[in-house]
Amino acid sequence: MDVLAMFIFDPMYFVFVGPAILLALWAQMKVKSAYAKAGRIRSRSGLTGAETAQRILNAQGINDVAIEPVKSFLGDHYDPRQKVLRLSPEVYNGRSLASAGIAAHEVGHAIQDATAYGPLAIRNGLVPTASIGTQFSFVLIFVGVLMSSFGGGTFGRLLAAAGLGLFGVVVLFQLVNLPVEFNASSRARAILVDQGIVTASEEPVVAKVLSAAAMTYVAATITAIMTMLYYAYLVFGRRH
């Protein structure tokens, strides 16, 4: 029962991960606020997010990427497996600076894919294992620590260590994801101005949206790192 109580409510979890969770919540509020402000400013070009994305793809000579609407608020993403750029309704149909910035950011990933950008290839390769790690690492750690507490000894510790290693892939994914996202944003800002989609005076507004979005990735990375440290504490720390 003591072990179960440890997992159900452990104050040490909040010591390790609590500050990172607060940072993530702050980052989410920041990006929603920046998006809302920029979403009220119509771009002088008058292009929708979908039209912005298509113009950039054409300018870059990328002809094998489709653009589709997806019913998800801020669920915009580029799917490198299917070569599809999926934009939320607000971005796909919107003519605001927020729509232009987010659409351009996602096209930045398509450009990375087309130019064989190294960190993107590494990130994509990590996706399957990171997904498994997100779903099952805690289960392995829980079962391993539980077995160790009830005489499972070596096998329990190995199982817990395997779970910790699996979550390590999640952390690695987040670390690799940072340069991918920052690079996509820097590409987006430059291309929008170069293509005349936004003016030099409009660019700072777009930059605020993309910078706020970047903070969510930073917060996610810090959360993953602190969660791994907490897991390491469960596996190794409690015995010392």
Secondary structure, DSSP 8 states (H G I E B T S, - for coil): -HHHHHHHS-HHHHHHHHHHHHHHHHHHHHHHHHHHHHHTSB-TT---HHHHHHHHHHHTT--S-EEEE-SSTT--EEETTTTEEEE-HHHHH--BHHHHHHHHHHHHHHHHHHTT-HHHHHHHHHHHHHHHHHHHHHHHHHHHHHHHHTT-HHHHHHHHHHHHHHHHHHHHHHHHHHHHHHHHHHHHHHHHHHTTSS-TTTHHHHHHHHHHHHHHHHHHHHHHHHHHHHHHHHHTGGG-
